[in-house]
Amino acid sequence: MNLAPNGAKKQMSISDTTPKDYYVDTFDELKQKRPELYERMEKMAQTALDKAADYSPGEDSYENLRQCEQIGISAWRGVLVRCFDKWSRIISFANKGIYKVKDENFADTLLDLSIYCMLCHILYKETNP
């Protein structure tokens, strides 16, 4: 059993049990076998970093996502609402074939939804290990 210094059961992450080379090899393989997916993941990572810098420039890069906790809504549920907003935009586009607001295209909406899904998972795992 993996115990923390105080004797409590330690929550393990994949990084605790997986060699660092595994990630490099995995991403290299992804880049070779599915370059278009790799490129989208790179874009997703850069977009997430850029938005975190704009929305939460402090130590907690999820600070803006936690704001809903001030009114009794867990952070992961707040992000889930954002996912629903993006999903609604996708459904609207699928039905109408156009966006009235030109600042965000279909690919941008899908990218944002992907990021929100990952953030929702991260925040959910913080409170539900």
Disulfide bonds with the S-S distance in Angstrom:
none
